[in-house]
């Protein structure tokens, strides 16, 4: 019988990689001048979302098993402000490093770690709960990135999944009741 915890960790690695790939394929379709554009004053740009995700992952995944996920040096509020040095290249470099840190963190876990307790902002979580929290948070923001990228790309948008009206062609032989 296989160990569910091992399968869970393998699935988490795969899900995180899919999210990263989805966001990166979406962002690749956005012109530099649109990367930092906002729809209105209450929304985040792709650039701000990239900065926030990067800061969040660095904080949460550094010393994942041994320190609180909310590091004292994290400036969460600053993640929602673009500074003059926050170029697309710099933000994408931070993004890559943060996602690599997440991948390395999950890769370094073993089955027994899934049930260990860690803290995020002083709140205890099992490692499994913390990873689920990451998955939910990242999914939320990757969805925002895709929506904005699709908006800014307009008619040039290349779908990231099955194109509209193509589901039957994509899954031939699937019975529809």
Buried (B, 14 or more C-beta within 10 A) or exposed (E): EEEEBEEBBEEBBEBBBEBBEBBBBBBEBBEEEBBBBBEEEEEBBBBBBBBBBBBBBBBBBBEBEEEBBBEEEBEEEEBBEBEEEBBBEEBBEBBEEBBEBBBEBBEEBEEEBBEBEBEBEEEEBBBBBBBBBBBEBBBEBBBBBBEBBBBBBEEEBEEBEEEEEEEEEEEEEEEEE
